[in-house]
Amino acid sequence: MLKIKETIFDHDLTADELYKLTGFEDTTYKQYQIALTPNCALGDLWTLFKIRGDTQKAQEYFDRIKSKKYKWTLKFLEAGCLTPDYLRGGSNDV
């Protein structure tokens, strides 16, 4: 099992940021980390710093993601080509 060294919870999340990242305002760290992988932790950190407008810091996290497929998925989400609902098995109505 790979150890996750850093998550969004290490960066003074606001309730709004937590909602944007998880879909819930009251997600706890314990709930968040249940199915968390190292790539997902880095992807969430990338997203957090994109939300905050710190593109340089976001890129540092993006560059550390090992899965090319996951990087592709994040970029398609960012571009609006995939919806979060589609990734959960729903429609891709954009």
N, C-alpha and C positions, 0 to 999 in steps of 0.2 A: 504494500500500500504506500503510495506516495504521500509525503507530508506536505500539507499546505501551510506555507509560512506567512502569508498575508492575505487578508480579505478586505472587502469593503467596510467591514466593521472596525477596521483599524484606522479609519479616516474620518471620524466625526460626522457620520451621516446625519442629514436632516430627515425628517419624516417624509418630505416630498421626494427626496432622492431615493429613500428606501422603497417608497411606493413605485417609483419609476423603474427601479431595478427588480423588484420582486412581485409587484402587483398587490402588496399588502403594506399598510402603514405600521403594523405591529409585529412584523416578523422578528423573531429573536435569533440570536447567533446560533443557538442550538438547533432551531428549525432550519435555518439557512444552510448549515453545514452538513445536514443529513445526507444529501446526495451530491455534495459538492466535489468536483474533480479539480486538479490543479489548473487545467485549461479553462474551466468555467470560472474559477476564482480570478484568473488573469483577464478573462473576457469581461467579467463584471467590473473589475478595476479599470479596464479600458473604457467601458461605458460610463462609469462614474466620472472619470476625468474628462470625457467628451462632454458630458452634461455640464460640468463645471467650466468648460471652455479652455481647459489646459491640454491642448492638443499634443504638446511635446511630451508631457507626462503620460498621456494616453498611449502615444506611440511606443513609449518604452515598455509598457505592459503588453501591448499588441505584439511587439517583436519577440517577447518571451514565450508566446503561445507556441507549442510544439506541433499541434495538428494543423496541417494546411487546410483540411476540410472545414475545421471549426473557424479558422480565419476567414475562409470564403463565406461561410454562413454569416459571420458577424458583419462582413462588408455588404452582403446582400440585404441584411436587416437594416443596416445604416442607410442604404440607398433606397429603402422602401420596396424592394423587389420581393421580399418575403415578409409575412406578418407573423408575430408571435403565435397567433392562433394556428397558423399553418404548421408551425413546428410542433405544436401539441396534437396534430392530426386533424385539424379543422380545415376550413377553407382558406384560400389565399386571395380573398377579395381585397384589393388595394385601391 
